[in-house]
Amino acid sequence: MNFQHILFDIADGVARLTLNRPDKLNSFVGAMHTQVRAALAQVQADESIRVLVLTGAGRAFCAGQDLADPDMAVGHLKPDIGAVVEQYYKPLILALQDLRVPTLAAVNGAAAGAGCSLALACDLVVATRSAYFLQAFSKIGLMPDTGGTWLLPQRVGMARAMGLALLADKLSADQAEQWGLIWKAVPDAEFGPAVAQLAAQLAQMPTRALVATRAAMHAAPSHTLEQQLNFEAGFMRELGWRDDFKEGVTAFQQKRAPRFTGH
């Protein structure tokens, strides 16, 4: 498929999806949503892919919604923004959360509005030190969407989440790392190699176990301890039947590095 608003390539088990509207800070238009979801569907279908890296072109990761996009009807006198969220952003976030491989957000610049939530919906977030995170919705009379009201409190707690959402202050990548909002802030000059190294590491790991870990952690807040123990047992039963578990144990016994296949 030929993409206009994204770049998509696959190499050595790593799929790299780059939002590619740099002149608009990679803000979303309707066609971009369609193309991103097509790329995610390809990741879901291609078992050679072991990890997805999501990043942005130019000086921003993603500035959220392009308010000038006529396809989104945001410029109308009384736009149905709820319909925009339901039609575009809800399926995007759910597709990321259900992806069969781990996801890595490589935040190369501003992650604002829906772009901030998009990054946080990935399993790991690595950012340049010059990057920042911004829940800008209150500045235009809206509230966080794209899962922001769910993702932020889980990452940093209610007090900090409320402050970020209500005040719409920029949060530097360094502060985001200190708060536990993201995994790591990296010096700008080291960002490319650091992302490549982490993606390669994830691509060599037991894919199904990583995705099961994601599912279990996301389920935990709605479970009692006993329910979560049962949930873990179900995943462990299924993982114990997999080739990667057998390989991991064999490699441990033979004192060598495991060679996981994702099966």
Secondary structure, DSSP 4 states (H G I P E B T S, - for coil): ---SSEEEEEETTEEEEEE--GGGTT-B-HHHHHHHHHHHHHHHH-TT--EEEEEESTTEEE--B-TT-GGGTTTSSS--HHHHIIIIIHHHHHHHHT-SS-EEEEE-SEEETHHHHHHHTSSEEEEETT-EEE--GGGGT----TTHHHHHHHHH-HHHHHHHHHH---EEHHHHHHHTSSSEEE-GGGHHHHHHHHHHHHHTS-HHHHHHHHHHHHHGGGS-HHHHHHHHHHHHHHHHTSHHHHHHHHHHHHTS-------
